[in-house]
């Protein structure tokens, strides 16, 4: 899907995701004649964002786009292409749809699983103890894979407050994708994730290279810094602020600098709950 297609195609609402906390529609992209192109996207209108006490109102769609740009410019390529544009229900974020249905695996499958207590297989890292529906003890684990570790690094950069298992999918080619990044880039430490299994371990070398590239792009006047803070344009019914605030950009730079200065996965915080709810 080209950037122009996602930015300019007409959007035809196909259905609404009923389990999403904010209004989220899957849309068909149509050509100039109104005929579906066969491509789909997720559309989250700003007017459908649920109010939150700790994130500024009407900013979640902007954070979705900012997270995509950080992933793309930094070289992670783990967040589907996302743009901010007008749509049938007003301005909002529009993200390329990842066709996970054809794989036969649902979101999170093969990435976050619960195993009988004491029976964690090789290739999995324990996250938390729990109980199955029948009351038997289980250990919730995430997969120990290189791409998932890289996503965990990206989540630290983004200060992702909501990395659930259901926000992870693989496409038909096996490529890992993360989505639902509205709760990111906060000034305060908000990292809540199911990917704590590498806590205290050294960061992968390839991610250190990505962090170095990202630091250059986040410098004052550099390309990504400018794209994150410049006015987003005259979207109907919205103001013309940037994707993130100046203070949020400073906090983003500080997180990148901290990871490069101390290149290990952060330890679990002790003063707050570190997991999303629910885990899936």
N, C-alpha and C positions, 0 to 999 in steps of 0.2 A: 504494500500500500504506500503510495507516495504521500509526502507531506502535503502537497497541493490537494490531493483527493480528500484527505482527512480534514483539511481546512476549509475547502470550498464546496464539497458535495452537499446536496440537500440531505436532511436527516428525516427518516420516516420511522416513527416509534413502532417497534415490533412487540414489545412487552416490557413489564416492570419487574425488577428483581424484588420479590416480596420480603426477603430476609435481610435486605440492606437497611442500615440505620438512617441513611439519607436517601432521598429520592434518586433512584438509579434506574435508567431505562436502557435496554439494548435497542439499538437503532440500526436500520438498514441504510446504507449509503446509496443514493440514487443519482442517476445522470441527469443531464439537462432536460430530458424528456420525462423525467419522473420514474424511470425504470430502475429497479434495483441492480446494482453493479455486482452483487454477490459478496460484497464486503460488509462487515458489521463493525460496530463500535459500541462502547459504553458511554452513555451521556448522563452527566450529573449536573442538572441545572442548579445555579447558585440559589435560586428561590426555594429549592427543596432541601437546603441544608438545615439540619436540626441545630438549634442553638446550643452552645456549649459554654460552660462557665470559665474554662481555661484557655480556649482558643478564640481569637477575635472573630466576630460574625462575618460571614460572607467572604471568608478567605480560604476555605478548604479546596475549592477548585483551583485556585492559584497555586496552592501548595502541591497539588497533584502535578501540575505542569512543571513547577520548579524541581520536584523530585525527578521527573523524567529527564530534564535538561542536565541535572547533576550526574545522573547515571550515564547519559549519553556522552557528554563532554569528557567525563572522567574515564570513559572506556569500559564501564561495567556492562552495558547493554543488557540490563536485567529488568527494565521497566518498559512496557510497551509505549510506543509513540503516543504522546498526549499533547493536546493543544487546547487553548482557551478561545472559545468562539461563541457566536450566537446560535440558537437552536429553536426548536418548536416551543419550548417552555422558557425561553430567554437565554441569556448567556450562561455558560458553564464549561466544565471540562469535557473533552471528548477524547476517548482513549481507544486505540486499536484493540479489537476483540481478539483474544487468543482462543483458537478452536481446540479446547481441551476435550470436548465431548467425543471427538472422533478417536481419541486415544484409548477410550474405555476406562480411564482413570479420572476420578473426581478431584477437585481442588484439595491439595494437601496429601493426597494418597501417595504412598511411597516416600513421603518427605517428613510427615509427622504421624507417628503410630503409637499405640499402646500395646505393651507386651506383658504377659503374665510375670508377676514379680519373680526376679531371679532368672529370667529366661530372655535377657536382652541379647539379640544376635550380634555377631560381628558387623561392623559398619554402621552402628547406631550409637548415639551419645545420649545418656540419660538426662532428662530435664526435671521431672517431678514425679513423686509417688502419688498414687490415687487409687480409686476403687472402680471396678467395672459395675455394670448395672446389677449384677448378682451379688455385689459386695466383696468379690474376690479382689485381692491387691494386684495392681498393675503398675508398671513404670512407663510413663510417657517419654518418648525419645524422639529426637530428630535425626535424620540421616547425616552421616559424616562424609560429605562430598565436597569437592573443591569449589563447585559453583555455589553451593549453599553457604559455604564459609565466606565467599566473596560477597554474597548478599548480606550476610551478617555484618561485614565491614561497612558496606553501603548504608545499612540501617543505623550504625553508630554515627556515620557522617550526617545522615538525615535526622537523627534524633527521633527515630520512628516510635511513636507511642502506641502502635497497634499492629504489630506483626503477628497475626494469627496464622495457624496452619492452613486455613481456607483461603488465605491470600497468596498462596503459592501454587503454581501449576507448571507442568511440563507440556510443551506442544508435541505434535506428531514427530518432530525431529529430535525430541529429547531435550530441547533448550528450556532452561529454567526461566520463569518469569514471576515477578512479584507485582502485586497491584494493590490498590486502595491505600493511597499515600496522602490522604487529606490531613491526617494527624501527624504531621512532621514539621521539622524546622522551627520548633518552639524555642524560646530563649532559655527556659529552664530545662534541667535534665528530666526527660520524659521517657527514656528508652524502656519500652515494654515489649518483650519479644519472646517467642518460643525457641529462639536460636542462641541459647546461653551455653551450649555444650563446649565451646572453645574458650570459655572464660579463663584468662590468665595465660593463654598460649600465644606464641609469637604470631604476628600477622603474616599471611602468605606474601612471598616476594612480589608476585604480580600485583597484589593490592597496594603494596608500598609504592610501586611505580605509578599506579593509578592515582594514589593520593598526592604524589609529587606533581603529576600533571594537573590535578584539580587545584592544587595550591596556586600554581602559576595562573590558571584561568580565573581564580577568585581574587587576584590582586586588584587594587584600585585601578579602574580604567580598563581592565582586561575584559575579554569578550563575554565570559559567563557572568561576571559581576555586573556588567552593564545590562545583560539580558534579564537578570533576576530582579533588578531594581528600576529599570526604565518603565514608564507608564505603559500599561497594556493596551491602550487605545480606547477609542470611543465605543465600548460595548453598550448596547441599549440597556438602560436601567441600572448601569453600574458606574462606579467612579473610575478614575484613570490612574490609580496607584499602581505600584509594581507587584511582581509576583510575591516578593517578600519585602519586609521593611529593612531599613538601613541597619537597625539593631540586630535583626535576625541574620543578616549577612555577616555582621561582625561575629556573631555566635557561631555561625557555620565555619568561618575561617578558623576560629579558635579550636573547634573540634578537629578539624583537619590537622592543624599544627600540633595538637596534643597527641594524635595518633602517630604522627611522624616523629615526634620527640620521644615517645614511649610506645614503640610499635608492638603492643600486645592487645589482645581482646580485653575489654574492660571486665572487671570483676562484678559479680552481682551486687547491686546496691543493698545496703543494710537498713536505710532509713525510710524505704518506701517499698510498695509491692512491685515486683519487677516483671510480672507476667500479664498478658492481655486477658480479657474475659469476654467470651469464653476462649479456650485455647484454640478451638477450631472455628 
